[in-house]
Amino acid sequence: MTELTTNQINDWADCKDGPVALHLRQALLPVEGKGSVIFPPTYAYRAENIHYNIDQLSDGTKIATIDSVGSQANRMEPIFLPAREGEPENPRSKLVPQIVITYGNEKSVSILEAGHRLGDAIIRSTKLKDAVKNAFLDFDDRGDASPLAKIGPTSLVFGVWDSRDTLVKIPRVVQSTIRAEDVSELRRSAQYNPPVDYAELDVFTETEQAKSADNPKSRLAQRGYVHVPAVNTHGGVIAHGPIRRDVTINLVALRRLDGNSLRRYILGLALVAGTTPLDGFLRAGCLLTIDPDQESGWESITRTGDRERVALDDQVALDYAKEAATAFGVGESRSVPFDKVLAKEDAKKKTKAQQ
């Protein structure tokens, strides 16, 4: 495995006969060690229908989603934010335009924190609205993604669907998931005991206490004044098989963008997103680290399925991204105010799908 050159990385962006994807597979472990309990995300259709996302294969093996594609993207995108006050400068922040939307009493939100990226309602609630709409239409009509890249290039990296306006959809270049194999689901129970007897203190009667205790839906239970059991709730999972993070950079999707400098710029951002080490604290009860006993590394995959190890790491990615960003020209950073009038107008509209 030899060191990567700029020309080799450029070929990933420009050569139509080149690899179709780059892939990283990382083995992960709970900080408590293999076989320890971890907590996947819960999904709720209704309040009474809260569940983990666990799929069962034909052989009975159960696979749990530990972090979805969307969640991973939302964790990766903030690596391009400027450092907080008192922290060392973040060199990745100079790779993208820093556009901040101000609102309320000196509050602000970066478009890098908007869940739907350039398709988010917060964008349509500012003077960016028309520029972003025109940028989507430029891509849809002429295949020109440069205007989008000048405003919000991470929309091209992590994908975007302008589902509430133009309906333009741009596929992800970077996709990442974390799954646990061969899982057993656990349950847990708990009991809340109030520190004092509030009926004795004449806050309510003993009759009211007797009716409310052990009933989680009662008003006094919900306010924390009586004994309340929590029985048979979600208790996490134990993974008997591997816990894996898979990161894929889709070079076919990347090459559908027009213009060498644009493709190389987006590739640089994708490489940085894919190689930057992420915080393994996903949620309460789920803190993961890389398994030091398992080998991991990037591979390039050809159309015929051949795999070749490549010497890709976060420093190589950052160096390439800096060059590519300079060549393309990073868009203007700015601060724009939230416009309540635009938001109200937009909230009343029907989407094209509803018309």
N, C-alpha and C positions, 0 to 999 in steps of 0.2 A: 504494500500500500504506500504509494508515493504522495508527496505533498501536492495539493491542488494549486493550479495556476489560474490567474484571472481569465486567460483564454479558455481553459477547460470549463470554468463556471459559465462564461459567456455562451459556450456551446449548449449548455443546458437550456439556456433561454432562447437561443436562435436556431439551433440545428433541428430540423423537423424529423430527422432520422435518429436523433439522440435518444437517451433514456426517456421512458414515459413517466417515471416518478423517482423520487428519493424517499427512503423509508427508514425510520428509526423505531426499533422495538426495545423498550426498557422494562426490565423486571423490577417490580417495586415490592416493598415490604412495609408493614405497619411498624412504627417505632417500637412497639412492644415485642416485635419478633414474629416470625412465621407462625401462622395458626391462631393469631390473636384476633379479637373481635374488631371489626371496622364497621362504620355506619355509612351506607350508601345514601344518596339523596332520596327524599320522599316526594312523591307526586300525588296531588289531590285533584280528583274530579269533583267531588263534593266533600264536605267536612267529614262525612262518615266513610268516605272511600279514599283513604290515604294508604299508599303502598310503595314498596320499592319496585324498581324496574328489573324483574328477574325473569329471564326466558329459559324454557326447558327444551333441550335438544331431544331428538328422537331416541337417543340412548339413555335418557333420563338425567343427563348432566345439566346442572343449572348454572347459568351465566348471569352475573349481576352487573349492571351499569354502575360504575363508581363515579365517573364523570363523563357527561355526554359531550358530543361535538360542540354544541352551543356553549356549554359551560367552560370547556377548555378554551374556546376562542375568547370568551370574555375574561379568562384569566391571563391569556397571552397578550391581548391587545394593550393593556396598561403598561407593558414593559417599555412603551414608547412615550410615556408621560414624563414630564420633567421631574427631577428629584424634589422631594419635599424639603422645606426649610431645615437647614442643619445637616442634611445628608450630602454625600459627595455627588458631584454632577453626573447626570445620566447621559452618556454619549449617544444612546439610542434616540433620545428625544430630538436630536438635531436632524434625524432622518426623515421626519414627517412635519407637516405644518401643525402648529399648536393653535387650534381654534377653540376658544372658550366662550361659552354662553353665560352671560351674567343674568341674575334674576334675584328678586326679593331684596333683602337687606344685606348687600355686599356678599351674596352667595354666587357661586359659579359652578358650572359643570363642563368638562371637556367633551368634545364630540367623540373622543376615544373611550368614553364611559357610557355612550348611548347604546343601548342594547341592540337597536336595529340599524346602527351606523348611519349612513347618509339617508336611509329610508325611515329614520325615526321621526316621530311627531315633533320632537324638540327642534329639529332642523326646520320643519315647515312653520315653526312659530318664531322665526327670525328672518332678517333680511337676506339670509342665505337661501331662502326658499326658491327663488326664481333661478339663481345660478345653479343650484343643485338639480332642479328639474331639467333645465337645459342640458346639463352635463349628462344626465340619464338619457335624454333624447338623442344627444350626440352619439352616445354609445349604441343606442338602439337603431338609429337611422344610418349612421356612417361607420359604426364599429370603432369610433374614436373614444378611447377611454382616458385620454390625457387630461381633459377637464376634470374628471372624477379624481384622478390621481393628484391633481394640484390642490384639491380641497380636502379629500379624505381618502388617501391611498390605502388605508387599511380595509376599506370596503372592497377593494380588489384582492387583497390578501386573504381575508376571512369570509368573503362573499357578502352579498347584500341582495335583498329583494324589496323593491319599492312597491310593496303590495297595496299601499293606500293611495297611490297616485298614478305613476306611469306604468306600473306593473312590470318594469324592467327587472330582470333577474340575472345576477352575475354569480357564477359558481365559485366556490372556495378554491383557492390555490393551496392553502394549508388546512389540514384536517387532523384532529387529534382526539383520541378517546382513551379512557381508562376502564378496563373491565376485569372482573375477578371470575375465575373459573371454578367449577365444582364447589358451589357454595352451599352452606347450610344456614337457613334463616333462624334467628333466635327471637324469643319474646322476653319481655321483662315486665315486672310489676313493681309498684311503689305505693307507699302510704304517706299521706300528709297528715300530720298531727299539729293542731294549733298550739301555740305556746301557753295559752291560758284558756280557761273555760269562760267564754263570753256570755253564756247564759247566766252564770253566777254573777257576772258583772252587770247584769240587767241590760245588756245590749239587745237581747231578744229573749223570748220565752223558751223554757225547756221543751215545750210542744213544738215550737218552730225549729229548735235545734234537732229534735228527734226526726222531724220530717225531712230535714235538709242533709243531715249527716249521711255519708256513704252514697250520696246522689250527686255525681259530678255536674249535672245540669242545673242543680238548684242555685238560686241566686246567692245564698250564703256560702255555698261551696265554691262558686266561681269567684267570690270576693275573698276567700281564704279564711273564713271564720269557723268552719266545722271540719271534722275528719273527712278526708276524701281519699278513696283508693284509686289508683291508676293500674288497671289490671290488663295483662295480655297485650301490652303495647309493643311497638317495634323495638327490638333489642339488638339490631345490627346483624351482621353475617360473619361467618368464619369461612375463609377461602382455603379449601384443601388443595386446590390447584394454584396455578400462577396468578398473580395480579400484574397486569401488563398495561403499559402505556404505549400506544401506537401513534406515531406522527408520520403523516404522509404529505409530501409536497407534490402536487399534481402538475407535472411539467407540460402535459398536453393542454390543460386548461390555461396555463400561463402563456403558451405559444399562440393561443388564439387572440391575444392582444396584439394590436398593430404597433410597430415601431420598436427598433432595437433598444433605444435608450429607455423607453417605458418598460419593456419586458425585463430588462436587466435591473431596473429600479425596483420593480415589484418582486423580482426574484430575490434581490438583496434583502428586502424587508421580510420575505417569507423565510429565508435562511436564518435571519436573526430571530424571528419568532419561533422557529423550530428548534434552534440550538440553545437559546437562552435558558439556563436552569430556572425552573419554576418553584415557587413555594409549595411544599407538599401538604400544607394545612388546608384541606379541602372544606372541612366543616367539623363541628364538634364530634369527637370520637373517630375522626379520620385524618390522621397525620401520617403521611407516607414518605419513605425515602427510597432512593435507588438501592437495589440489592447489590452489595459489593462483591458477592460471590458469583454473580451472573454477568457474563460479558454482554455489552451492548455497543452498538455503533451504527453509523449511517451506511446504507447501501444504495446504489443506483440500480434500477431495474429496467431491463430492455423490453422491447415489444415481444421478444421470444421467451421472456421470463427469466433470463439469465441475471444473476445478482453479482455485484462487485462491490467490495468494501471501498469506501471513500474516506479520505482524511478530513472530514468536516467537523469543525467544532465552533464554539461561539466566537472565538477571536478571528478565525478565518472568515466567518460570516459577517462579522462587524466590519472588518477591513474592506471586504468586497462591497458591502452595502454603502459605506462611506463614498467610495469611488463612484458607484452607480448613482447615488443621490446627487453628487456634484455634477455629473454629466447630464442628468435629466433636469435638475433644477427643482429643489424643494419648493412647494407652494408657500404662499404668504401666511404667516402666523398673524392672528388677530383676535380681538375680543368683540363680540356682538351681543346686544341686549335681547333678552326674551321679549316678544311682543304679544301682549295679552289679546289685542284685537285680532291679530293673525291667528292666534291659537283658537279663539272663539269661532272665527270664520271656518277654520279647518275642521273643527270638531263637529260642525253642522253638516259637513259634506258627506255624501255617500261615496264609497270606493267604486271603482269601475266594475268590480265584480258584483256589487249590489245594484247597479243601475240596470 
